[in-house]
Structure formats: C-alpha cells, structure tokens
Amino acid sequence: MRESMRVARACQRAVARRCILLCLLAAVLQLNTAGCATQTAAPPGRAPLASTTRDQIGRLAIRGPTAPSVTLTAEVDTKGAAAGKTAKEAGLGWLGGSLQAAGESGDPLGASLIAAFGIVTAPVVAAGGAIYGAVAADSDQAVAAGNAVLLRRLDFAPDQFRHALAAAFGEKVPAEYTFVPAFATDADLKGQGFDSVLDVAMDSIVSRASHSRLEVLFELSNTVALKTLDDDRLLERRRYDVVSADRNISGWARDDGGALLAELGERFAELSDDIAEEFFLAPAVRVAGLEPVTTRRFGTGEISGTVPLFVWSALDGAGAASRKDVEYEIEIYSGDEPAAVSARTHATRHVPSEPLRACQRYFWKVRAHYQEFGRSTASEWSPVYRFKTRCR
C-alpha cells in the first residue's frame, strides 16, 4: 500500500510539472501574440489620387486585365509524407514528455513507471498522428489532378477580375470611362477620342504551401497604371498584392474548381473597390488603421482579437478652419445588416462596446458631422475597409 501511494504521488508530481510547463508555454505564446497585437497597421489601401492628377484624366479607357503567368506548386505533404512526419512528431513528443517527467520525479520507481508508460504509449500516439496526417493530406494523385483542374479554371481569372472592376466602377466612379480590350493599342484609343488609359495588369498567380504544408494558398500580384495618351505621361502606378485563404489542393479543386473561383471572386471584388476608391474618390476622412493586427496575416485583413480599435484621420480639406464641433460616426457591419453603429465621438478612434463575432468578415467606414456657418452638415463616408476576426 505504501509503495502504491509513493507511485501515485510521483505520478501526480509528474503531471503537475507537465501542467506547469504547458502553462509557461501558453504564457510565452500569449506574450508573443500580445507583442504582435500592439502594432497599429495602416489598411491595405493608399491615399487617393491628388485632385491635380484626377483633373488630367479626361475621357478614360480602362484596358485589361491582361492574363497572368500562373505557377502552381506540388510541394505539399502528400498522404505518405504527412502521415510519417506527423506520426514521428507525435510519438517523439509524447515520449520526450514522459522521459522528462520521469527524470524530474525524484523517485526511482516512479521514474521507471513513467518512462515505461511513455515507451509503451508513444507508438499509440504516433499511430494517431499517422491517421491524422493521412486524413488531412492529399494523395499524389489528388495533388496532380487538383492542380490540373485549377490551372484550367484560372484561365477565367481575367474575365472574373474584369466583371468585378465593372461592378465597382459602376457603383463608385463619377468619371467618364469605357472598358476596352487588353489588346487595344494607344493609337487606337487616341483615335477613338480617349484622353487617358488605366492599364490593369494581372502580373502573376502563384500557389505555395502554407505553414502546415498540408494546404496551399494563392498569391495574386497586380499592377494598375494611369497614363495620358497625348504625351504618354505616367500619372500613377500602384501594385496590389492579394493573399487567399489556405486549403488542400483537392479542396480548392472541388466542384470543378468552384471553391477557387468563389475565393477569387471575393478577392477581386475587394481589389476592385480599392482601385475605384483610390483612383477616383477623394474622401475628407480617411481610415488610418486598425489594431490589434497579426502582421503575418494582415495581407488578408485578419485581426488578432474580437475587440478592435478603429483609427481614422481628422477631417481635413478646404474650409477646415470654419468647421466647429466636429464629431465622427463610425459604422461597423457584416454583410448587408449593420452589426453596430457607434455614438458620435470627438475622438479619432473607437472601441466597440461589445466584442465582435469570431471568424467573421466585417466592413467599416467613418464620416464626420460638424457645424459650418451655423448649419449642421456631414462629410462623405470614408472608403469601406474590410477585415476578418480570427477563428478560435
């Protein structure tokens, strides 16, 4: 009985020590996350064009988008490799933890029992890891077949981008413009009476293995350039890089590539909104940033919590000195329904009174209310900024 109690106490001490180590690890991870969360990042959009630049646009042709170069990776862990790696990591991790607990127990009999327990159970844990790897990864055949489907479906990306641009420009752009084919020459456009051209180029679409190496994500690089046709002067050139979510290759290729087309459709819609707002709108209030953010995923607009701090610039522009009692209204919504509308505030930042939902895509915008010459008025809404709360 006494020996059994000694063994039980040794096991309890070992378990307690492992819990302490896990707690310390969690604390370190939390500190690292907090370190990222203290940074304030500007939104992906840049400042709009200067009014002097917009005055030179005149009658505008929108040319493109051009077809991108496409590179698809097969460098992901397939079922065999993933199962072997996952099994090895799981088994060694379990065994190492057991041996560490045995070494710290201070009880020879307890140490032997704990070490033996790790040696016996490590293969079981490894087998579970192998099952996980085999289920989570694609087979070699699935990778090859999936990439073939994706390559074929990406042929439609320029048309998809063009439709998104047409929708965004139709809603937002007040200038006179016409979409023209990507092969139209400058001479053709000048002959048709255009004063300037906005060239939209899809430079590349590249897939690469994600951090887990079981999935892939897509990186899209695009360039938009505005120039005059009369003297061929470049007025503005901007690059737009987009990063997709990550999935198995077979997941992207499901339903004849429907998952990929849906993702690209969403990204192209966001990108088109950004282009329309930056090149053609001049709001008085600009979104300045959002925190906390995870810098690794900020390309996708993901934040690290559910209670963000929204930041914007002060109302500026002509006549700013005559404006009194400036207050700001911020609107946060998901889909078509407002999720929260703040009270007006004199500050240029806002924290929602209630946490937002996890794993949800949100939109937000801000405008100013003020008194000018004894009359209440409001500015235009800022461009809409998109973000997503982290999935728990």
N, C-alpha and C positions, 0 to 999 in steps of 0.2 A: 504494500500500500504506500509506504514511504517513498519507494522508488518511483512509483507511478505519479505521485504528487510532484516529485522532482522533475520528471519528464514533462508533466503538464505545465509547470512553472517555466521551464526552459522554452517550451513552445510559445507560451504567452509572451515571454520576453522577446523572442524572435519576431513574433507577429507585430508586437508593439514597435520594435526597431524598424521593421519594414514600413509600418504606417508612418513613422516619423520621417523616414527617407522620402516616401511618396509625398508627404505634406510639404517637405522642404523643396522637392522638385516642383510641386504645384505652385509654391510661393515664388520660386525663381521664374517660372513661366508667366505667372501673373505680373511680376515686375517687368519682365520683358515686354509683355503686352501693354502695360501701362506706359512704358517708355515710348512705344510707338504712338500711343493714344494722345500724348501731349503735343504732338505736332499739328499745326494748322496748315492744311494744304489748299492751294487755290484750285478751283474747279477746272476741268479739262478745257473749257472754253477760254479764249483770249479776248482782249478788248475788241470792240467793234472797229471797223474802219473809220478813219478820220473823215469828217464831212467834206474836206477838200478833196479826198480821194474819191468819195462817192459821187461828187459833182462831175467827175470826169468819165463816169460810166456811160451815160447817154443810152442809146439803144443797145441792149446787151444780148449776145448769143451765149448760150451755155452748151459747151461742146464736151461730149463724152457721156459717161465714163468709158475710158479705154479698158480693154481686157487685161487682167493682171497676170503676172507669172505665178504659177501655182507649184508649191513644193509640199508634198505630204510625207510625213515620217512614218517609218515602220519600227522605229527604235523604242518600242514599248515592251514591257514584260509580258510575254505570252504565258499561257497556262503553265507550261512546264517550268519555265524560269521563275515565274511568280510564286508557284507553289513551293519550289525548292528554297527560294530566298526567304519567303515568309515562314516556312517551317523551321529553317535554321535559326532565324532571328528569334522566333517564339520559344523554341526549345532551349537555346543558349541563354536567353533572358531569364527564363524560369529557373534553369539550373543555377545560373550565376547568383540569382537572388537567394536561392536556398543555401548555397555554399557560403554566401556572405552571412546569412543569418546563423548558420552553424558555427562559423568562426567567431561570431560575436556572442554566442550563447554563454560561454564560460563554463559550460557543463559538458564533460566528455561524452556521457551517454546521450544527452540531449543533442549535442552536435552531431553525433553519429546518426541518430534517428532523423534529424532534419536533413542532413546531407543525403542519406539513403532515400528519404522522401523525394528530394529533388531529382535524384538519379532515376528513380522509378517513374516519376510523373512527367519528366521532361519530354520523353518520346510521345506521351499522350498529348501534351500541349503542342508539340511540333506537328503531330498529325492534324490537330485542329487548325493550326496555321496553314498547313498544306491544303486543307479543304477550302479555307478562306481564299488563298491565292488562286486555286483552281477555279473557284466560282467567280471571283472578281475580275479575272483577266480574260482577254480574248485568246482564242487559239490562233495558230499561224494562219490557218485558212480564213478565219474571220477577219483578221487584220488585212490580208491581201484582198479579200472580197469587198470588205468595207471601204478600203481606200479606192478601189475601182469605182464603186458607186459614188463616193464623194467627189472624185475627180470629174466624173460626168456631170454631176449636179452643179458643180462650181462654174460650169460654162454659163449658167444663168445668172451669175452674180452681177455682172454689169447691168443687165436689164432690171434686176431687183433693186440695185442702187439707184438707177435712173428713175424708177417709179417712186421710190422714197423721196428723191430730190423734187420731183414734180409735185408730190403731195405737200411737202414742207414749203416750197416756194409759193405754191398756190395759196397757202394759208397766211404766209408771213410777209412776202416780198412785195413792196409797193412799186418797184421799178418796172419798166417795160422790158420784157425778156422773151426769148424764144429758144427752145431746145433744138439743137442741130445735131446731125450725126457726128460720130467721132472722127470720120474720115474727111469732113469738110475742111477745106483749106482757108487760110487767111484771105487769100484773094477772092475766093467765093463769097466769104462773109462780107468783105468790103463792098463787093459788087451788089450784095443784097441790102446794103444800107445800114449795116451794123457799125456801131462806134467802138465797141469793146467786146472781148470774149472772156468768159470764165471757163478755163480748162479744168476738167475734173479727171484725174488720172488715178486708176487703181494700180498702184505700183506692184504689190505682191500680196498673196495669201499663203501663209506658211502654217503648217501644223507641227507641233512639237510635243514631246512627252511632258506631262505635268509633274509636279513634285513626287507624286506617288509612283510614277512610271507605269501605272496600270491604265491611265487615261491620257487623252491628248486635248490640247486647247489650240485655238486658231488665233493667229496674229495677222491683222489686216493693216497694211500701210497704204495711205492715200495722200495725194498731193493736189491742192487746189491753187490755181494761179490765175490772177486777173491782170489783163494787159489791154492797152489801147491798140486798135488796128491801124490807125492812121500813121503813127510813128513807131509802133512796135515797142512801146514802153511798158515795162513790168511795173504794175502798181502795187501788187501784193502777192506773196506766195506763202502758203501755210501747209503744214503737214499734219495729218490726222492719223494717229495710230489707235487701233481698237484691239482689245483682247476679249476673246469669248470665254464662256464658262468651260469647264472640262468634263469630258465624258469618255467612256470606252469608244473605240472606233466603231464597234458594232452598234453602239447606242446612237452615234451620230448618223450612221447609215440606215437606221431602222426606217421602215415605211418609204423605201426608195429615197433616202436622204432627207425625209421630211423634217427630222429634228434639226439638221444643219440649216435647212432653208428657213425654218422658223427663227432660229438664233440669228442668222444673218439679217433677216427681215427686221428684227428688233434693233440690231446694231445699226443698220443702215438708216432706220427712221431717226434714231438718236443723232447720228452723224449728220444727217441732212438738216435737222433742226439747228444743230450747232453752226453749220455753214451759213444757213439763211440768217440766223441771228447775228453772227459775227460780221458778215459782209454787208448786210443791208439794214440792220436795226441799230439805233443809237439811243438806248435807254438812259434815263437820268440816274437810275440806281443800278449798280452792278453787284451781282453776287460776288463776294470776296473770298469765301472759303467755307469749310465745313470741318468740324472736328468732333470726336476723335476719328482719325482715319487709320487704316492699316496701309502703310506705304507700299507693301508688296502687291496689294490688290487694288490700289487706288485707280489704276487704269480702267477697272470695271466699275468704279464708283462705289466700292463696298466700304462701309464704316465698321468700326470695331465694337460698337455698342448699340443700344436702343434709345439712348437719351442724348442726341447730338446737340452741339452748339452751332447755331447758324450765324454766319457773319456776313455783313454786306457793307458797301461803301456808303458814305454820307451823300445826300442829294447834292448834286453839283450842276454845273452848266450856267448858261446866261441867266442873269437876274437872281442869282442865289442870295445876294445881299438883301434883297427886298422880301425874302420869304421869312415868315415868322411861325413859331410854334410847329416846327416840323416833327411829325410823328410817322412811324413806319408800321406798315401792316404786312405781316408775313402769312402766307397760306401754304399749308402742307397737305398733300392729298395723295391718294393711291388709286390709280385707275381714274374713273370719272367722278367719284364721290370724294368730297373733302374729308380728310381724316382729322384735321384740327385747324382752326383759324385762331391766331393769337389775338390778344388785345393789342391795341396800338401802343407803341413804346417809343420813347425819345432816344433810346439806345440804338446802336447799330449791330446788335447781336440779340439772340433769343434762344432760350432753352425750353422745350415743350414741358408743360406741367405734368403730362403723363407719358410713360415710356411708349415708344412705337413698337409695332409688332416685329418679331424676329423673322428673318428670311423673307422680307417683303420689299418690293421695289416702290420707292416713293418719288414724288415730284414736289418741288417747292419754288416759290417765287416771292418777291417783295416789291412793294411800292410805297411811295411817300404821300402823306397828306399834310397840307400846310395852308397857311393864310397868306394871301398875296393881294395887296391893295384892298384890304378889308373883305376879301372874298375867299371862301373855302374852295380849295381845288386839290387835285391829286395828280401825281405823275403817272406815266405809263408803267405797267408791270415790267419788272426785270425779265430777262430771258429765263425760261424754266430750266432748273438744274435737277438732274436725276441722281439718285443714289439708292443703294440697297443695304438693308440691315443684315448683319451676319446671321447665318443659320446656326442654331445651337446644336 
